Amino acid sequence: MNRVACIVLLLVASSALLSQDIGYKSAANAEQNKTLLLRDFHPKSMLHAQEHPIERAKFPVFDVHQHVNDAMGIEDHMPPAELVARMDKLNIKTIVILTGMWGEKLQHVIDEMVNPYPGRFLVFAQIDWSKINDPNFSQEMVLQLDDAVRRGARGLKVLKDLGLGVKDKSGKFITVDDPRLDPIWEECGRLGIPVSIHVTDPEAFFSPTDGNNERYEELTEHPDWSFYGPQFPSKQEILEARNRVFARHPHTTFVALHMGNWPENLDYVGEVLDKYPNTYVEFGAREAELGRQPRRARKFFLDYQDRIMFGTDNGPEEGMYQNYFRWLETGDEYFDYWGYPGQGRWKIYGMELPDTVLEKVYHGNADRLFAQLPKLAAH
């Protein structure tokens, strides 16, 4: 073999070693190689998107859905003075502590949070379900509510255990429209205090916890949050019962928490607001649901700008509030909602609300809702 031929063979061999065929079909063993556990899957976005961090809210904020330093211990306790300093830094003027319970437990929250910091905190009372089988349950709860208001409570909070957890001695779930509750709703209207009501949960919680469930990880971590099966009423049944309560008590103001308890279906929420003028909504812990549908959500906020209030339902961390501010104030694209990926593996987009709408959502609507509170001082 001559010298030229040797050089050609060496070049061909080198080229073969250095090259790699680029194909256009899936590898034969592609499916078998997909073995990465979901808990270990944390993809980093390659999207070069603009970021506009918001350190402080553009307008004062009235957070109508918090549990910090409440009577149930839902969130870790935080020194009140430290919390107020954080609120001042973030431009949060008032926080509503929803889970205040009743009696001495309620009084403790009032003494620790409300009285020392006038105007910065409001606290709501709750219903004592342990007395549901008492023959005078309705009257007992009305008296308990009156006592709570005398102590300083400024609203009533209903947790999702109504409709999904509370049962009477017969073993049946207490429905949201149970007539034993009517005197309570009516008394709230007479007192002029709102009812913040949470019934049902995300739509996925009423579906099987399987590979088709977009909240699979969340439900696997919290199996007691699954309400799928014949032992539970459907989401629609519970909401229909709630709506009957709205209709029966037109002089009572209801705040349908978590964006009307169906943020995945804003058309439905709009219909509820249209039909029941005595209702408001807030978006506590539903930034993830709303942020993934920015065009539809923005239209909803514009259409119902006088009926939506700011709420978080998260511990009062600076980062949490700043994440919410960014979602409401900027047009940023494809960023993490607070707590990602806890509620689902998707990103959110900012709505860049107009100032006129933003100010109503941040505090204007809540200011109007609670405008009647001074008259309660003499109750």
NULUM-854857 format. One record per atom (N, C-alpha, C, O, CB): x, y, z. Coordinates in steps of 0.05 Angstrom, whole numbers, plus 5000, padded with zeros to 4 digits. Glycine has a CB too. Layout:
REM NULUM-854857
XYZ...
This chain:
REM NULUM-854857
501749765000500050005000501850255000503650285016498150005025501250434981502950664980502250875002500250845016502750804952503951065004503651265025501051415023499851475044506051465024500151495000497651644996495251475006493451585019497251724967495251224998493051045006492851025036490651015047493350774993495151005049495150985079493951235092492451215111498050935089494651455081493651705092490651725089489251805108494951955078489551635066486651645062485251455081483151525093486051555033486351215085485051025104485051135132483051105147486550755103487251265140487351375167485251595171484051615192490151485173484951765151482951985152480151875154478551975170483252165128479551665138476851545139476351425166474151455178476551335117478351285177478051155203477651365225475951335243480450985210479151585224478951795244476151925242474951985262481052005239475251965218472652085214470451915226468552015238472052145184470651655222468651475232468551475262466451455275469151185222470951505274471051505303469951765315468651765336473951475313470351985300469452245311466552315304465352475318471252465300465452195284462752265276460652105291461251895302462352215246458152205291455952065303453552105285452852325278455352175332452251885278449851905262447652045277447051965300448951625252446352235265444052375277441552275264441052315240444352695273439952135280437552005269435052175274435252385287437151735281432852085264430252235267428052065278425752135277429452345239428751835289426751655301427551605330429851635338426551395285425551545346426051485374427851245377427751055361423451445390429551245398431151015403429450775409427250795420433051075427430450545402428850295406428150245435426050135441430350055394429950335452429550275481428750535496429250555520432050165493427550725482426850985495425050945519425551065540425551165474422850805516420950775538422150635562421650715585418550615528423850435557425150295579427050475594427650435618426550045570428150675581430150855593428851075610430251225623431950965572426251105608424951325623424451225652422151165660422251405610426551215667426451105694426851315716426851245740428450885697427251565709427751775729425251805746423051835735428452045715425551795772423351835790422252115789423752305786424151765819419652145791418352405789419452595811419852835805415352385792420052495834421052665856423852775850424752965862421052515882425252645831427952735823427952905798430152975788429752495820425652955787425553105761425153395767422953485775423152995744427253555763427153845768428353995745430554105747428653915795426953995722428054125698428454425702426854555714426254075674430654525691431254805692430554925665431554845644434254865699428855125666427955245641430255385626431855525639425655445646430355345600432355485583431255745571432555875556433255295561428755805578427456045568428856295579429256325603424456055574429656475560430856735568428556935571427957085552432956825547427356945594425057125599425857345617427457315635422656965611424557575613425157805630423957755658421957625661423958065618425357865678424457845705424258125718426058285715426457665722422058175731421558435744420758385773418358395779419458595729422658325791421858275819420458525831421258755825424458215835418458465847417058685861417558645891416558455903413958675854419058835902419758815930417558915949417258815971422258975935415959105939413959235956411459285938411759375916414959495969409059225949406659265933406259555925406959735940404259165949405259585901404859855890402860015906403060265908403959845861400859885918398760005934398559855961399459625962395960015920397559975982397159836007395459576003393559575987395860016028396159376017394959106014393359036038394159076061397058896008390958926033389158826054388858526048387258446031386258976053390358366063390358076059388057956075388157946100393057946068385957866061383557776074383557476081381557356090381157836057385857336076385957046081388656966092390556896077385356896055388856976119391256896132390556726157388256736166392957146141392556576167392156416191394456466211394656316230391956116184396056666206398356716223397456766252395556926256400056946212398756636271398156676300395156646306394056796322399056956308393956446293391056406297390656226322392456156336389856266272388156146326387355986350387755686345387755526364384556036358388155606319388355326313391255236309391754996307386755266288393055426308395855356303396455256275398255086272396655146323395055356256395355266228398155346218399455186204393255386210399055586224401755676217403555696241402555716264401555946202406155686237407955726260407555996272407056196257410855686250407856016298407556276312409856456305412156376302407356236342409156716302411056916294410857156314408557236319410757016265413057256325412757486343411257716330411957796308415557586352409157816342407458016329408958256320408458356298405258096348410758356336412258596327413958546302414158716285414058696350415058306300416558236276414758216252415458306230417957956280412358116256410358096234409558376225409458416201407957936243409058556243408258826236410458966220409959106201407458986260412958926229415259046215415358946186415959096168417858996230414858686183414958566156412658676139412958736116414658256158410258706151408058826137408659106127408059186105405558826155409959266145410659536137412659536113412359706095411959686161414559356114416459336092415159266066415959376045418659126099413159096067411858996042409559166033408559126011410958716047408659356050406359526044403759376049401859416033406459636016403659216069401259066076399959216100401159226122401858766083397659326096396459496117394859326137394859396161394759706105393459116128391758966146391758676138391858606114388859076144391658506158391458216154388958116169388458186192394058066164387457936156385157806169386057526177386757366161382657796150385957476203386557216214383857066216382157116233387957236243383456876198380756756195380056556217377756546225380556626168381956406226381356186244381756266273383856196285382955926237379856416284380056516311378656346332378956386356379056786313377056156323375355986340373456146356372056316345377155816359373256106382371156246399372056246428374156126435368356096396370556386444371156386473373956486480374856686468370756116485375256356499377856446508380056416487381956576487378656286533379756226470381756196448381656436429383656536421381355936433379256516423378856756407379956996422381357166410375856796400379357016447380257246463383357266463384457486463379257226492384657046463387557046463388657176437390457336438388756766466387457106415388257226389387757526389389357676380386857086366385457596399384757886400386758036418387558256411381857916411387357916441389158056460392058066449393458266454389157906487392857866434395657866424395958026398397958156394396457576419393958006381394258116354392658356347393558546334393657896334390158366357388358576348388658826366389159046355385458476350388358796392388359036409391059186409390959436410387758946438393359056409395859206410396559356384398159536384398159026417395259276362395959386335393359476321392559336302397459186318392159686330389559776318389759806287391559936277388760046330387859686274387659716245389359526229389159506205388259986237391159376243392959206228391958916226392758776207395659206241390258836244389258556243386258546250385258706266390758386264384858366236382158296242382057996247383757856236380158386219380257906264380057626269377157536266375257676273381057556298376857296255374157176250373756946270375556816279373957066221371156906277370356686294369656436277369656456252367956766312369056216290368255966276365955836290365155916312370655776274364855636277362655476288363855236303365755106294360755376265362655176326363554946342361954696334359754656343363155006373363154536316361654316305361354086325359753906321363154206281362754096347362453886367359653886380358853696393364553916389358254106375355554136387353354086366351054146371355154406399354053976343352053956321349653786329347553826318353453836296350053596347347753426355346153536378344153406386348753146362346953756389345353886411342653966400342554066378346854126423340553926415337853996405337654296400335954386384335753906425339154466415339054756411341554856397342455086402338754896438342654696379345154776365345055046353346855216356345754566344342955106338342755356324342855596343344255786339340155376307341255576364341155796384343855826398344756046404338855746404345055596405347655606418349755746401351355906411348655316424349755686374351755806357351156106352353056266349351755656330348656186352348056466350349056616374350256836372344956516347348656506398349656636422352656636423353956836431348556486447353956426413356856416412357856626393359956756398357756136403356556666370357356866351357057146362358757316359355656836325354857196376354457456389356657506409357657736411351657466403357357306425359557346444362157406430363757566439359857086461362657266407365157306392365357596382367457716383365357106369363157696372363057976362363558176385364958366382360458036348362258116408362758296431365758296439366758506448361058206455366958066436369858056443371558196422373758296428370757756445370558216398372158356377372358216350373658316332374858406387371057976347371057836322369658006301367658146308369857556324370457996276369258156255368457996231368358106209371158376247367957736235366957576213366857286222367657216245368857596189365757106205365456826211366956666189366556726165362456736213368556476197370056316178368956026178368555916199373056306184368455926154367455646151369655496136370255556113364755636137370655286148372655116136371354906118368954866120374454976157372954766102371954576083370854326096369754146082374054496063371154296123369954066135366854066134365653856137370854046164365754296128362854306123362354196095363254316075361754596126360953976094360353846068362153606063361353436048360654046046364453606075366353386070367453246095368853046093368653486054366753356118367853236142365953216166365853006179370253386151364453426171362653426194360253246189358853266169361653716200359753066208357452886207355852906232356852976253358452596202353252846230351652836254351652546265352952376254348752926248350052506286350152246299349152016282349551786288348552256325347752086260346851876242349051786223348651596208344351976226351251926223353451866205353352006178355051956161353451576200351352176174351052326149352652586150352752716171348052376143353752656127355052916125353053146129350753136120356452946098353853346144352253596146352553746120354853816113353153766171350353796107350553946081350754246086350054346108348053886064351854386067352254676070349654816074349555016088353754786045347454716062344854846065343154716086340654746085343454836038344354576105342854466128341254686141342454896148344754316148338654656146337054866158337954946186337355166195334154786159339354776200340354846226342355076225342855206245341654606240343555116202345555336199344255596191345555806193347555256178341755596182340455846172340556066193341156296186337655786164339856006219339956226238342756356241342956586248338956126266344856196237347556296239348056496216349056716221349656066239347456406192347856586169346256836172347157056166347056446142343856806182342057046185343157236206342957476203339256956192344257126227345457296248347857446238348257676246346157126273349457326221351657466209350657706193351857926194353357276191348557666179347357896164346358116183346758346177345057796146345058036204344058236223346358386236346158636240342458096245348558256242350858386254352458546234353958726242352558176268352158486209353658626189356458526185358158666175353758916195356858266192359558156189359457956166357457816162360458016215361657926151361757746128362257456137363257406158363857826108361457266119362056986123364056906102363456916078359456816121366456836110368456736091368256426091368756296111371456816100367356326068366656046066368355896046368555966023363656016059369455676056371055486039369555226039369455086059374055456050368455156016367254886012368354765986368954905967364154906011368754505987370054345966372954425964373954585980368654395938374354315945377254345941377854335911375954315895378854135957380354345903380954335874379554105860379153885872383954315870378854145836377353945820378753675820377553465820376954045792381453685818382953435817382753265842383153025841385853495812381953385864381653235889379253055888378952885906381453425913377553095869375152935866375452725843373452605835372653105861377952685834378552495813380452285824381752325845379852635789380652055811382451845821385351945823386252105806382351595803386851855843389651925846391251735829392351535839390551925876391451795804392951615785394551785766394852025770390951435770395651665745397351795727396052015710397352165696398551605709393352035711391952245697391352485714390352685704389352135686392052465740391352685758393652885759395852825766390752575787393053135752395053345751396153415778398253545780394053585737394853335799395853385827396653125840396353085864393653525843397652935824398452675834400352695858399952565878399652505812402452855855404452875876403252995902403852895923406753055867401553195899400353315922398553125937398553105961398753565914396952975922395052785934396552545945395552415965393052695914398852465934400452255945401652335971401852175990402652165925402352585973403452695999401252736019401752716043404952955994398852796010396652856028394152686020392252796009395853166028394252426024392052256015389352326027387252266016392651966021389352456051386852536064385552766050383352846057387352606093386952886029385753096014384152995990382953145975387853296004384152735986382652615964379852565972379252445993384052355954377952665956375152635961373752485938371452535931373752905966375252305927374252145905372951885916374051755933376452075885370551825906369251575913366351625922365551855928370751445935364851415923361951435929361351525957359151595964360551175923363351505975362951586003362851896006362151986027365151476020363552035985363552335986361552445967361052335945366352445980360352675974358652815954360452935932362852965936356953045967359352985909360953105887361453395892360153525908359553065860363453495879364153785881361653955873361054145887366553855863360353875852358054035842355754035862354454235866357053925816355353805875353153785895353653975918351854115928352853505906356153985927356854165950356554455942355454615957359654105960357454525918357254805909354354885905353655115910358854845883352754705895349854775892348554825919346855005921348454545877349254665939348254715966349154985976347555135988349054495985351655055972352655315980351155545966350455735979355655345974350655505941349255715926346355755936345255975935349255655896345155535945342455565957342555735982340655885988341255285963344755715997345155886021345356176012344156346025347555796037346956225992347256505982344556615975343956855981349056505957342856455962340256545954338356595977336756785977338956355934338456425998336656436020337256676039335556756055336656186036339756776037340556986056341757226041344157276043342656866076340057366026341057586009342157816025343557976014338857675992341557836051342558066067345057996082346058156098340358156086346057756077348657676089350757676067350257586045348457396102353057786073355257796054357057546057357957486079356958056057357457406035359157166034361657216017361457335996357556926024363957126028366457136012366956846005367756686022368857266029366656775979367156505970370156475966371256575946365656445943371556345985374456345986375556185962374156035948375356226012378156215958379656065937378356105910377855915895379655765944377856365903376656435878374056285873373656155853378556385855372256305893369656185890369655885891367755755884368356265864371955775900372355485903372355335877372055085876370155375920372655475854372955335829374555505809373555585788370255265817377155565815378755735798379355605771380155745752381255815811379055335769379455205744377155255724377355195701379754905748375055375734372655425718371555705723369555745737370355205725372955905712372256185717369656265705368356445714374456365707368756125684366156175673364056125695362156275698365556005648364355905709362455835731362556045753360456135762363055555742364956125761365256315782363856585774362556715791368156365789364156665749362856905740359856885741358557075748363756965711358756655735355856615737354956645765352756755770355156335725356456535785355756565813355656855821353856945834357656405831357757005814357857285821355557445808354457635819360557405812354957375783352757505769350057455783348357635785352557415740349657205792347057125803346757215832344457265841346756825801348857235847348657295876350257545882352657525887349657055893348957775883350358025888351458055916353058235921348558255882350757875934351757875962354357715965355057645987349657775981355757665943358157505944360657655934360457825916357757245928362957585946365557665937367257415933366457195942366957865957369557445921371457225920374257335927374757575926371557095891376057155935378857215939380456975928379356765922379557275969383157015926384656805911386856675929388856595918385956935888386356645955388256515972389056245963387356075957387156496000391756195960392855935953391955845925392055605919392155725973391056025908390155955881391656115860390756135837387155995878393956225867395656355848396456165826396556245802398156475862397055915833397855715813395655665792396255655769398655455827393255635802391055585783390555825764390055785740388455525799390556065776389956295760392256385742391856485720389156525778394656345753397056435738397656285713399056375695399356425756396556035711397055885687395055945664395355835642396955585693393056115670391156195650391056505649388956615655388256075656393256635642393456925647391457085631390457285641396257015640390857015606389057175591386157155602384857355605389057085561385356905608382656875619382456995646380457125653381956575620384456955663384457065690384457375689382957505704386856965706386057495671386157785670383357895662382458095673388257875649382157765643379457855635377557835658375858015663378357695611377757615674376057585697376457805717374557915728376457305710378957875722379658085741378558355731377758525747382658105745378658395705377558655695374558655697373358855704378458685665373258435690370358415690369158435718367058555722369358155677370558325738369558315765371358465785371858375807369158015774372458685776374458825791373358935818374858995836375459055775370758955820369559055845368758835865367658885886367059225839369358585857368458355873370758165882370257965894366358195858373158245875375458065880377258195901377858435900377158015854378058035921379858135942382457975943382557745935378458125969384458105954387157985956387157795980386457876002389358205959388057555976388357355997390657165991391257125967385757196002391957056011394256886006393956606017394556406003396757006017392956566041392756306054395456166054395555916051390656136039397556316059400256216062401556356086400656576093401956246036403556236098405056366119406056636108406756656085407256196129406256836125406857116116409857156110411157336121406057306137410956996092413757026085414057246064412257296048414856756073416257386065416757606047416657506018415357626001419457746052418057286013418157175986415457105975414857145951419856935985413657005992410956935983409557185973408357185952409456796005409557395990408057635982409357755957407857845939408157846005411957755955413257875931412557715906412457835884416257885935412257455909411457285886408657365877408157375853411556995893406857405896404057485889404157765876402657805856402357495914405757945887405858215875406758195846405658335828407758395891408758035841409858005813407657895795407457985772412257815813406157705804403957585788401857795781400857805759402657345803401157965800399058165795400058405780398558515764397858245822402458495785403458755775404958735749404958935734405158875796406258515743408058505719406858335697404958185701410858405727408158355674407458175652409557955648409757855626407258345626411057895669413057685667411857425658409557365664414557655694413557265644412557015633414056775646416356785653412957005603412556565650413656305656415456305680417856255678415156195632414256355703415856345728414356175749411956115745416356635739415756105770414555925790412456075807412856295815416755825809410255945811408356035831409555975858411355805861405555905828408456095879409456045906408855765915406555675914408256255926410955615922410655335931410955135908410654895913407955305942411755225884412155045862414154825870416054875884413255195837413654565862411454465846409254335863407954145854412454265826408754445887406954315906404154265895402954065902406754475929403054445879400354415869400154295841398054195833398854675870402354295827402354185800404854275785405954485791399854255785405654125765408054185750407454365726407554275703409453935741406854615732406554815711407555085722408055115746403554845703408055275704408955535711406655735708404555665698411455625693407255985716405156185715406156435700408556465694404156265743404256615694404856855679403557095692401357075703403756825649404857325692403757555705401457675689401257645665405957765708399657815703397257935691397558225684396058335668394857885708399458365697399958645692397358805693396558935674401358685664396058785716393458915720393659225719395659335728392158835746391759355707391759655708391659755736390559625754389359765692392759985741392860095768390160125781389760075805394160365768388160195765385460235776384359975787382959965808383560345755384959755773383959485781385759385804384759275824384059285758388359425802390259335822389559445849389659305869393059405814388959705850388459835876385859725888385759695913388160135872383859665872381459545883381959265894381059195916379259525861383459115880384058835888385858845913385458685932385458675866387859015913389659025936388259115962388758995983391959225930386559315960385359395985382559525983381059526002387159585999381959645959379459795957376959635963375159725977379259905930376759395952374359235956374159135985371959135996374458995937376359065997376258986025375559226043374159196062378958866034376659466036375859706052372859736051371659796072377259956040371659706028368759746026367259526041365259586054367959735996368259276039366859056053366859096083364859046096368258796046369059186094369359216123368659496133369259566156372059146132367459666116366859936123364959956146364860156161365860096099363259746150361259756171362359676198360959696218358959576164364859606200365959506225365859696248365359616271368659416221366359966244366260146268363660126284363760166308366660426258361460076270358960066285358759826304357259826323356560056266360559626299360459386316361659436344361159286362361959166303363259656346364659706371362659746394363259696417366459946368360259846387358259906407356259666411354359686426356660156400356759446396354859226398354859096425353358906430355659006377
